[in-house]
Amino acid sequence: MESLISKMNIKVRRDCTLAELTSFKVGGPADCVLYPESAEQCASLIAASKASGKYLIFLGNGSNVLGSDKGCRDYILRTDGLSTLSIDKDGIMTVGAGVKGVKASSFAAKSGFSGLEFLYGIPGTVGGAVFMNAGAYDGSMDQVVLRTRYLDDDGNLCTLEGEAHSFGYRKSFFMEHPKFLILETELQLRPGNSEEIFAKIEELQAKRREKQPLEYPSAGSTFKRPEGYFAGKLIQDAGLSGYSIGGAQVSEKHCGFIINANHATGADVRNLISHVKKTVLERFGVELECEVLMLGEE
Ligand SMILES: Cc1cc2nc3c(=O)[nH]c(=O)nc-3n(C[C@H](O)[C@H](O)[C@H](O)COP(=O)(O)OP(=O)(O)OC[C@H]3O[C@@H](n4cnc5c(N)ncnc54)[C@H](O)[C@@H]3O)c2cc1C
């Protein structure tokens, strides 16, 4: 791996922490973070890591993960360098996995195409959004994704079309294949008026600012929405608003968010997640499932 990194001149950081790489701002050392800038570099890294018996961990903007206090000894591949962004006259937009949702959404709006307004306020990359089937305010990735190019765990270039993405609520084909790297995706958007699209974006942003504790580090909604309920309401009704363990707290503004209120550790957040799940199960018989994914050594 090391000789490949220097031979291919791949950007690398070795002095980093998971806290710096994630929106929760939690987690210990990240030994080696790679920033490839092409599909070829990614394919070589995947093949070399498999040959060495170590898999790479893929990371977009780190906005849906909780870093562990022990950190991550594996190589982390950040997708920032996968930055393609174009749209044709028929509204087919090609977006690199590392492009931030806010950038893709405003690019579509400026180009006069509608369909990505929901993505503006989701603070991840387009690759992370495909992986998670991210969504908000009645919009979600499954409504717009046409096809996705990715590398399998041998570094082969593959294409996934339409329904093969197996999208469901915060689910996709890629969750079942966490060793596959999303390179870029094609989205089908529809013609619209730029001014109206930006007005819609602002309306959704205002709702977010009103309801969500955006002033604190977090990974967004901690739990998935259980069938027939809202996680935040169950947590509030269980009397857990503002409940804290160490520096982690159930947000008083939106109980569905666990926030890093005061230098939380990964253990603080995990313990709070367990306490919330146990309390809600005991009080209401509802099993909450974590939407946030764990990153690093157990
Ligand atoms: C304030 C706040 C608000 C949020 N609001 C919403 C919301 O309204 N709706 C919503 O759905 N989510 C929301 N989120 C959660 C999060 O932003 C989304 O899940 C987002 O899509 C994650 O993208 P990311 O690039 O940060 O992924 P990361 O957190 O970096 O990664 C998430 C997972 O995707 C995998 N992954 C990332 N990129 C790739 C790739 N290129 N190839 C293969 N695997 C990859 C990672 O390995 C990891 O398993 C919110 C988060 C915050 C902090």
The ligand as an ORCA input file, in Angstrom:
! r2SCAN-3c Opt
* xyz 0 1
  C     -27.289     18.413     10.997
  C     -27.544     17.161     10.203
  C     -28.740     17.010      9.511
  C     -28.978     15.862      8.763
  N     -30.168     15.746      8.094
  C     -30.415     14.649      7.351
  C     -31.650     14.511      6.646
  O     -32.500     15.398      6.636
  N     -31.853     13.376      5.934
  C     -30.933     12.361      5.886
  O     -31.177     11.350      5.212
  N     -29.757     12.460      6.565
  C     -29.474     13.564      7.282
  N     -28.287     13.671      7.966
  C     -27.336     12.540      7.974
  C     -26.250     12.596      6.855
  O     -25.968     13.933      6.480
  C     -26.674     11.785      5.613
  O     -26.862     10.418      5.942
  C     -25.643     11.892      4.483
  O     -26.204     11.364      3.305
  C     -24.332     11.169      4.793
  O     -23.382     11.539      3.786
  P     -21.814     11.583      4.120
  O     -21.094     11.904      2.879
  O     -21.563     12.472      5.272
  O     -21.578     10.059      4.518
  P     -20.582      9.515      5.651
  O     -21.123      9.852      6.998
  O     -19.195      9.927      5.340
  O     -20.737      7.941      5.405
  C     -21.950      7.288      5.678
  C     -21.830      5.861      5.141
  O     -21.759      5.922      3.715
  C     -20.591      5.250      3.243
  N     -20.099      5.989      2.087
  C     -19.935      7.340      1.994
  N     -19.493      7.640      0.756
  C     -19.368      6.472      0.078
  C     -18.958      6.125     -1.232
  N     -18.566      7.042     -2.127
  N     -18.966      4.811     -1.600
  C     -19.354      3.862     -0.721
  N     -19.742      4.122      0.532
  C     -19.756      5.409      0.923
  C     -19.618      5.270      4.410
  O     -18.697      4.185      4.335
  C     -20.563      5.158      5.612
  O     -20.861      3.785      5.840
  C     -28.015     14.820      8.711
  C     -26.794     14.986      9.403
  C     -26.559     16.148     10.126
  C     -25.238     16.299     10.838
*
